[in-house]
């Protein structure tokens, strides 16, 4: 009977029609892309050649400008008083939501796109959107690859020798 692998969820993300999950197993990362059907991608630790973090400064600047506009509109509406107080609530509520969601990400390094590169593919990992989480996954990859290298048997002395090519006679 096959031994069941234990998975630990590392992250999740979603768009309007897709959900992404990233799981950790002993020897690989598993990314699940679920929309109407599920697609599974395995990234074995020994196959990962690089993990790339691409900062998204534009996304953070947009979020800050949007937040400032909402807070500014709220302040103007509250200072005008009277009939403008409901308008302040309409602007203030999205500002609080953006602040509660975006501030922790901004304070821990900002937004990013995360890529894993192997010999055959370079793929974006959508569940990882913050620099802090990307760094955590990179350290996990380093730990797991070092662990796997320690478990490998030492190379035999014959493995390092190269035999000369055989030349045709004639």
Order of alpha helices (4+ residues) and beta strands (2+ residues): beta-beta-beta-beta-beta-alpha-alpha-beta-beta-alpha
